Amino acid sequence: MRKIFLFLFLSAVTWNCAIAEENKYVPSPSNLKARQAFEEMRFGIFIHWGIYSMFAQGEWYLNSGLSDEEYRKAASGFYPARFDANAWVKAIKSSGAQYITFTSRHHDGFSMYGTHTSKYNIVDGTPFRRDVLKELSQACAEQNVRLHLYYSILDWHRNDFPLGRTGRKTGREMHIDYDSYFDFMKTQVKELLTDYAPIEALWFDGYWDHDEDSIPFDWRMPEFYRYIHALQPSCLIGNNHHIAPIEGEDFQMFERDLPGENTAGLSGQAISQLPLEMCQTMNGMWGYKVADQNYKSTGELIQLIARAAAKSSNLLLNIGPQPNGELPATALDRLQGIGQWMQTNGESIYGTKGAGEYPWGVMTQKDKTSYVHIFDRNVTSIEIPWTGKHPRTIQSLATGEQLKARLDKRKHLLTIILPATHESDDWVVKITNDKNPRT
């Protein structure tokens, strides 16, 4: 009897393991190719835009105490007359950014595209009656800029969504039915992936809303991810949940911090082997806030792009458009300044991997070429670890000027002598070799 029981037990365990293995996510060849393309882009622009821009207080304004009933009235006055998708994409592309991540729907539940699931969207719920996502997707396709979509799985508007620690101030009744809400999300995601193709990635904003519950809330993310990959296997999935990636996710994101840093307290998770992306604001807020003019300088943003690449990470830099549909003038100025630098130095960013951080700056690397990013304008020479022969060429990337250097083979140090005119927020030295360097 015991042998029969043991046989049945082991058979059940084997069967369950086989089912688990069968259901394990295996990325498709097209997905792996998309991951590689994503890693090579290194720089993208985040766009947080919705009816919350009408209040000019940031994207979380509904959570400030305003009732959902009062908040919804903003939709009837939302008319971004100066929205020009082609102008947006042109300005973004000129900065050197390779992709745009656009908020199709934020926590307020308002859809910024013509969804069939609800009239609470920019086409059916506003006097503007234009599908801004459709126009943006067309402009991206025409100008060869890749399009990703932010999608919030939280909803402070629908009454079938189970509100957690946020959204409780909206004053609406709840008739919790997560099956209904889950089907709603699946329908919307199907719309986004089929009606606005090609969408190359979906950016989810975490499921922290129930992280204080005594009984963990089942968001059914693995099921959701399987559904998305069945619709479009190459579509990359990332989730801003501040934990290690879970099965079905294709890239890992870090909010307001570079991978391995956690100064904002949101990015303490371990770094995975997936493609990486850091998201950061140009000023302080994600959505438009009229009083927030605390923009980072162009130099700071250029250094952030280089620092991200030195961590083998993309930088997703945010802009919050104004309610009239324009990108803020300061944001446009920053895009222009970044673009001027990228025109000369972009090769030191695109397609590179991290090659170290130093007191004077960082290094990136691509095949047989190393790029030394010098942030400190006062240094006259720099030392970097170097094993192997003396590099074939060492030159200023901006001017092509050949630089003097000496190699100490015993200490494995390469010393590069810098010219007196290396005054730049990120002055790049290009080092080429006969074979892959070992720095």
C-alpha positions as CSV (number, residue, x, y, z in Angstrom):
1,M,0.0,0.0,0.0
2,R,2.8,2.4,0.9
3,K,4.5,1.7,-2.5
4,I,1.3,2.4,-4.3
5,F,0.9,5.7,-2.3
6,L,4.5,6.7,-3.0
7,F,4.1,5.9,-6.7
8,L,0.9,8.0,-6.9
9,F,2.5,10.9,-4.9
10,L,5.6,10.9,-7.1
11,S,3.5,10.7,-10.3
12,A,1.5,13.7,-9.1
13,V,4.6,15.7,-8.3
14,T,6.1,14.8,-11.7
15,W,2.8,15.8,-13.5
16,N,2.6,19.1,-11.6
17,C,6.2,19.9,-12.4
18,A,5.7,19.0,-16.1
19,I,2.6,21.3,-16.2
20,A,4.6,24.1,-14.5
21,E,7.5,23.6,-17.0
22,E,5.1,23.6,-19.9
23,N,3.6,26.9,-18.7
24,K,7.0,28.5,-18.0
25,Y,7.5,31.7,-20.1
26,V,10.0,31.1,-22.9
27,P,10.5,34.4,-24.9
28,S,10.0,34.0,-28.7
29,P,12.9,34.7,-31.1
30,S,11.1,37.9,-32.1
31,N,10.9,38.9,-28.4
32,L,14.7,38.3,-27.9
33,K,15.4,40.4,-31.0
34,A,13.2,43.1,-29.6
35,R,15.1,43.0,-26.3
36,Q,18.4,43.5,-28.1
37,A,17.0,46.4,-30.1
38,F,15.7,47.9,-26.8
39,E,19.1,47.7,-25.2
40,E,20.8,49.4,-28.1
41,M,18.5,52.4,-28.0
42,R,19.7,53.7,-24.6
43,F,17.6,56.9,-24.6
44,G,13.9,57.4,-24.7
45,I,11.3,60.1,-23.7
46,F,8.5,59.4,-21.3
47,I,5.3,61.4,-21.8
48,H,2.8,61.8,-18.9
49,W,-0.3,63.5,-20.3
50,G,-4.0,63.3,-19.4
51,I,-6.9,65.5,-18.2
52,Y,-4.9,66.0,-15.0
53,S,-2.9,68.5,-16.9
54,M,-6.0,70.8,-16.8
55,F,-5.5,71.2,-13.0
56,A,-1.7,71.8,-13.5
57,Q,-1.0,69.9,-10.3
58,G,0.6,66.7,-11.5
59,E,-0.8,63.3,-12.5
60,W,-2.0,62.3,-9.0
61,Y,-4.3,65.2,-8.5
62,L,-7.4,63.0,-8.2
63,N,-5.8,61.4,-5.1
64,S,-5.5,64.8,-3.4
65,G,-9.0,64.9,-2.0
66,L,-11.0,65.9,-5.1
67,S,-14.0,63.6,-5.8
68,D,-14.1,61.5,-8.9
69,E,-17.4,63.2,-9.8
70,E,-15.8,66.7,-9.8
71,Y,-12.6,65.5,-11.4
72,R,-14.5,64.0,-14.4
73,K,-15.8,67.4,-15.3
74,A,-12.4,68.4,-16.5
75,A,-12.9,66.1,-19.5
76,S,-15.7,68.3,-20.9
77,G,-13.2,71.2,-21.1
78,F,-10.2,69.4,-22.3
79,Y,-9.3,70.8,-25.7
80,P,-5.6,70.7,-26.5
81,A,-5.8,72.9,-29.5
82,R,-2.0,73.2,-30.0
83,F,-1.4,69.4,-29.9
84,D,0.8,68.5,-32.9
85,A,2.0,64.9,-32.9
86,N,4.4,65.5,-35.7
87,A,6.0,68.5,-33.9
88,W,6.3,66.4,-30.7
89,V,8.0,63.5,-32.5
90,K,10.3,65.8,-34.5
91,A,11.5,67.6,-31.3
92,I,12.0,64.3,-29.5
93,K,13.8,62.7,-32.4
94,S,16.1,65.7,-32.7
95,S,17.2,65.1,-29.1
96,G,18.6,61.7,-30.1
97,A,15.9,59.8,-28.3
98,Q,15.1,56.5,-30.0
99,Y,11.6,55.8,-28.5
100,I,8.6,57.4,-26.8
101,T,6.7,55.9,-23.9
102,F,3.2,57.5,-23.8
103,T,0.6,57.3,-21.1
104,S,-2.4,55.6,-22.7
105,R,-4.2,55.5,-19.3
106,H,-3.1,56.7,-15.9
107,H,-4.5,55.9,-12.4
108,D,-7.4,58.3,-12.9
109,G,-8.9,55.9,-15.4
110,F,-9.2,58.3,-18.3
111,S,-8.1,56.8,-21.6
112,M,-6.0,58.9,-24.0
113,Y,-7.2,57.0,-27.0
114,G,-10.5,56.0,-28.6
115,T,-11.4,52.9,-26.6
116,H,-14.6,51.0,-27.1
117,T,-14.7,49.9,-23.4
118,S,-16.0,53.3,-22.1
119,K,-17.0,56.8,-23.2
120,Y,-14.5,58.1,-20.6
121,N,-11.8,58.8,-23.2
122,I,-10.4,61.7,-25.2
123,V,-12.4,60.9,-28.3
124,D,-15.9,60.4,-26.8
125,G,-15.5,62.3,-23.5
126,T,-14.0,65.6,-24.6
127,P,-14.8,68.3,-27.2
128,F,-11.5,67.7,-28.8
129,R,-12.7,64.4,-30.2
130,R,-9.4,63.4,-31.7
131,D,-7.4,60.2,-31.0
132,V,-4.1,61.6,-29.9
133,L,-2.6,58.2,-29.6
134,K,-3.5,57.4,-33.2
135,E,-1.9,60.6,-34.4
136,L,1.2,60.0,-32.2
137,S,1.6,56.4,-33.5
138,Q,1.3,57.6,-37.1
139,A,3.9,60.3,-36.5
140,C,6.3,57.8,-34.8
141,A,5.9,55.4,-37.8
142,E,6.6,58.2,-40.3
143,Q,9.6,59.5,-38.4
144,N,11.0,56.1,-37.5
145,V,10.7,56.6,-33.7
146,R,9.6,53.5,-31.7
147,L,6.5,53.7,-29.6
148,H,5.9,52.1,-26.2
149,L,2.8,52.5,-24.0
150,Y,2.4,53.2,-20.3
151,Y,-0.8,51.5,-19.0
152,S,-1.9,51.7,-15.4
153,I,-3.4,48.5,-13.9
154,L,-4.8,50.7,-11.1
155,D,-8.0,52.7,-11.6
156,W,-9.4,55.3,-9.3
157,H,-12.5,55.7,-11.5
158,R,-14.1,52.4,-12.3
159,N,-16.2,50.9,-9.5
160,D,-15.3,47.3,-10.2
161,F,-11.6,48.0,-9.4
162,P,-10.8,47.2,-5.7
163,L,-9.3,50.3,-4.4
164,G,-6.3,49.9,-2.1
165,R,-4.4,52.4,0.0
166,T,-4.7,55.0,-2.8
167,G,-7.7,56.3,-4.5
168,R,-9.9,56.1,-1.4
169,K,-10.4,59.8,-1.3
170,T,-12.3,59.8,-4.6
171,G,-15.7,59.3,-2.9
172,R,-17.0,56.8,-5.4
173,E,-18.9,53.6,-4.6
174,M,-17.2,50.3,-5.1
175,H,-18.9,47.2,-6.5
176,I,-15.7,45.1,-6.5
177,D,-15.5,42.6,-9.4
178,Y,-11.9,41.9,-10.3
179,D,-12.9,39.4,-13.0
180,S,-14.8,42.2,-14.7
181,Y,-12.0,44.6,-14.3
182,F,-9.4,42.1,-15.5
183,D,-11.5,41.5,-18.6
184,F,-11.7,45.2,-19.1
185,M,-7.9,45.5,-19.0
186,K,-7.5,42.6,-21.4
187,T,-9.9,44.3,-23.9
188,Q,-8.0,47.6,-23.6
189,V,-4.6,46.1,-24.1
190,K,-5.9,44.2,-27.1
191,E,-7.1,47.5,-28.6
192,L,-3.8,49.1,-28.0
193,L,-1.8,46.2,-29.5
194,T,-4.0,45.7,-32.6
195,D,-5.3,49.2,-33.4
196,Y,-2.1,51.2,-32.8
197,A,0.6,48.8,-34.1
198,P,3.4,48.6,-33.9
199,I,3.5,49.0,-30.1
200,E,6.9,47.6,-29.1
201,A,6.6,47.6,-25.3
202,L,4.0,47.9,-22.5
203,W,5.0,49.8,-19.4
204,F,3.0,48.9,-16.3
205,D,3.2,51.1,-13.2
206,G,3.4,48.5,-10.4
207,Y,0.8,46.9,-8.2
208,W,1.7,48.5,-4.9
209,D,-1.9,49.7,-4.3
210,H,-2.5,46.6,-2.1
211,D,0.9,46.1,-0.6
212,E,-0.5,46.9,2.9
213,D,-3.3,44.4,2.7
214,S,-3.2,41.6,5.4
215,I,-4.1,39.1,2.6
216,P,-2.0,39.6,-0.6
217,F,-4.1,40.7,-3.5
218,D,-3.8,38.5,-6.6
219,W,-3.3,40.7,-9.6
220,R,-3.0,37.7,-11.9
221,M,0.0,39.2,-13.7
222,P,1.4,35.9,-15.1
223,E,-2.0,35.3,-16.7
224,F,-2.1,38.9,-18.0
225,Y,1.5,38.6,-19.4
226,R,0.7,35.3,-21.2
227,Y,-2.4,37.0,-22.8
228,I,-0.2,39.9,-24.0
229,H,2.5,37.6,-25.4
230,A,-0.1,35.5,-27.1
231,L,-1.4,38.6,-28.9
232,Q,2.0,39.9,-29.8
233,P,5.0,37.7,-28.8
234,S,7.6,40.5,-29.6
235,C,5.9,43.0,-27.3
236,L,8.2,43.7,-24.3
237,I,6.7,43.9,-20.9
238,G,8.0,45.8,-17.9
239,N,6.4,46.5,-14.6
240,N,7.4,49.3,-12.1
241,H,6.7,47.2,-9.0
242,H,10.0,47.9,-7.3
243,I,10.8,44.2,-6.9
244,A,12.8,41.7,-8.9
245,P,11.2,40.8,-12.2
246,I,8.6,38.1,-12.3
247,E,8.0,35.5,-14.9
248,G,6.7,37.0,-18.2
249,E,8.6,40.4,-17.9
250,D,11.1,41.3,-20.6
251,F,12.9,44.3,-19.1
252,Q,13.5,45.7,-15.6
253,M,12.9,49.3,-14.6
254,F,14.2,51.5,-11.9
255,E,12.3,54.6,-10.8
256,R,14.3,57.8,-10.2
257,D,17.5,55.9,-9.7
258,L,20.2,54.2,-11.7
259,P,20.4,50.4,-11.3
260,G,22.2,49.6,-8.1
261,E,21.5,53.0,-6.6
262,N,18.6,53.6,-4.3
263,T,18.7,57.3,-3.2
264,A,15.0,57.8,-3.8
265,G,14.1,54.6,-1.8
266,L,12.2,53.1,-4.8
267,S,14.9,51.0,-6.5
268,G,16.4,48.6,-3.9
269,Q,15.7,45.5,-5.9
270,A,18.5,43.3,-7.3
271,I,19.6,43.9,-10.8
272,S,18.5,41.1,-13.2
273,Q,20.0,39.9,-16.5
274,L,17.1,41.5,-18.4
275,P,17.5,44.8,-20.4
276,L,17.4,47.7,-17.9
277,E,15.7,51.1,-17.9
278,M,15.8,54.0,-15.5
279,C,13.0,56.6,-15.6
280,Q,13.6,60.1,-14.4
281,T,11.9,63.5,-14.6
282,M,13.3,66.6,-16.2
283,N,11.9,68.7,-13.3
284,G,10.1,67.3,-10.3
285,M,6.8,66.0,-11.4
286,W,5.7,63.4,-14.0
287,G,2.5,65.2,-15.1
288,Y,2.4,68.9,-15.8
289,K,2.6,71.1,-12.7
290,V,2.6,74.8,-13.5
291,A,4.7,75.8,-10.4
292,D,7.4,73.1,-11.0
293,Q,10.1,74.9,-12.9
294,N,12.9,73.1,-11.1
295,Y,14.4,71.7,-14.3
296,K,17.7,69.9,-14.4
297,S,20.3,71.6,-16.5
298,T,21.1,70.3,-20.0
299,G,24.5,69.2,-18.7
300,E,23.0,67.2,-15.8
301,L,20.7,65.4,-18.2
302,I,23.6,64.6,-20.7
303,Q,25.6,63.2,-17.8
304,L,22.6,61.2,-16.7
305,I,22.3,59.6,-20.2
306,A,26.0,58.7,-20.0
307,R,25.7,57.4,-16.4
308,A,22.8,55.2,-17.4
309,A,24.7,53.8,-20.4
310,A,27.6,53.1,-18.0
311,K,25.2,51.0,-16.0
312,S,24.2,49.2,-19.2
313,S,20.8,50.8,-18.8
314,N,18.5,53.0,-20.9
315,L,17.3,56.4,-19.7
316,L,13.6,57.2,-20.0
317,L,13.4,60.9,-19.5
318,N,10.0,62.4,-18.7
319,I,8.1,65.4,-20.0
320,G,4.7,66.5,-18.8
321,P,2.9,68.3,-21.7
322,Q,0.7,71.4,-21.0
323,P,-3.1,71.2,-21.2
324,N,-3.0,73.0,-24.5
325,G,-1.1,70.2,-26.1
326,E,2.3,71.8,-26.2
327,L,5.5,70.5,-24.7
328,P,6.8,73.1,-22.1
329,A,9.3,75.6,-23.5
330,T,12.0,74.5,-21.0
331,A,11.6,70.9,-21.9
332,L,12.0,71.8,-25.6
333,D,15.2,73.7,-24.7
334,R,16.6,70.7,-22.9
335,L,15.7,68.4,-25.8
336,Q,17.6,70.7,-28.2
337,G,20.7,70.9,-26.0
338,I,20.8,67.1,-25.6
339,G,20.4,66.7,-29.3
340,Q,23.3,68.9,-30.1
341,W,25.5,66.8,-27.8
342,M,24.2,63.5,-29.2
343,Q,24.8,64.5,-32.8
344,T,28.5,64.5,-32.0
345,N,28.7,61.9,-29.2
346,G,25.8,59.6,-29.8
347,E,28.0,56.7,-30.8
348,S,29.3,56.6,-27.2
349,I,25.8,55.9,-26.0
350,Y,23.9,53.8,-28.6
351,G,24.5,50.1,-28.5
352,T,27.1,50.4,-25.7
353,K,27.6,48.5,-22.4
354,G,28.8,49.8,-19.2
355,A,32.6,49.8,-18.6
356,G,33.1,51.4,-15.2
357,E,32.6,54.5,-13.0
358,Y,35.3,56.8,-11.9
359,P,35.7,60.0,-9.8
360,W,36.0,62.0,-13.0
361,G,33.2,60.3,-15.0
362,V,32.2,57.0,-16.5
363,M,33.1,54.6,-19.4
364,T,31.1,52.8,-22.0
365,Q,32.2,50.2,-24.5
366,K,31.1,48.8,-27.8
367,D,33.0,45.9,-29.5
368,K,36.7,47.1,-29.9
369,T,36.0,50.7,-28.9
370,S,35.9,52.3,-25.4
371,Y,34.4,55.7,-24.7
372,V,35.7,57.7,-21.7
373,H,33.1,60.2,-20.5
374,I,34.8,63.0,-18.6
375,F,32.5,65.1,-16.4
376,D,35.2,66.9,-14.4
377,R,36.4,69.9,-16.3
378,N,39.4,70.4,-14.0
379,V,41.3,67.1,-14.5
380,T,44.4,67.3,-16.7
381,S,44.9,63.5,-17.0
382,I,43.0,60.4,-16.2
383,E,44.0,56.8,-15.3
384,I,42.0,53.8,-16.3
385,P,42.7,50.0,-15.7
386,W,44.0,48.5,-18.9
387,T,45.2,45.0,-19.7
388,G,46.8,44.3,-23.0
389,K,48.6,46.3,-25.7
390,H,48.6,50.1,-26.1
391,P,45.4,51.2,-27.8
392,R,45.6,51.8,-31.6
393,T,44.1,55.3,-31.4
394,I,43.1,57.7,-28.5
395,Q,41.3,60.8,-29.7
396,S,38.7,63.4,-28.8
397,L,35.4,62.2,-30.2
398,A,34.2,65.7,-30.9
399,T,37.2,67.0,-32.8
400,G,39.3,63.9,-33.7
401,E,42.3,65.4,-32.0
402,Q,44.8,62.7,-31.1
403,L,45.7,62.5,-27.4
404,K,48.9,61.5,-25.7
405,A,48.9,58.5,-23.4
406,R,51.2,56.1,-21.7
407,L,50.6,52.5,-20.7
408,D,52.1,51.1,-17.5
409,K,52.0,47.3,-18.2
410,R,53.2,46.5,-14.7
411,K,50.4,48.4,-13.0
412,H,47.9,47.7,-15.8
413,L,47.1,51.4,-16.0
414,L,46.5,53.6,-19.0
415,T,47.1,57.3,-18.4
416,I,45.6,59.8,-20.9
417,I,46.8,63.4,-21.1
418,L,43.9,65.8,-21.6
419,P,44.0,69.1,-23.5
420,A,43.4,72.3,-21.7
421,T,40.2,72.9,-23.7
422,H,38.2,69.9,-22.6
423,E,35.5,72.1,-21.1
424,S,32.2,70.3,-21.5
425,D,29.6,68.7,-19.3
426,D,30.6,65.4,-20.9
427,W,33.8,65.4,-22.9
428,V,34.3,62.1,-24.6
429,V,37.5,60.3,-25.5
430,K,37.3,57.5,-28.0
431,I,39.8,54.6,-27.7
432,T,40.0,52.1,-30.5
433,N,41.8,48.7,-30.3
434,D,42.8,45.9,-32.5
435,K,40.8,43.5,-30.3
436,N,38.1,43.8,-27.5
437,P,39.6,45.8,-24.7
438,R,39.9,44.4,-21.2
439,T,39.4,47.4,-19.0
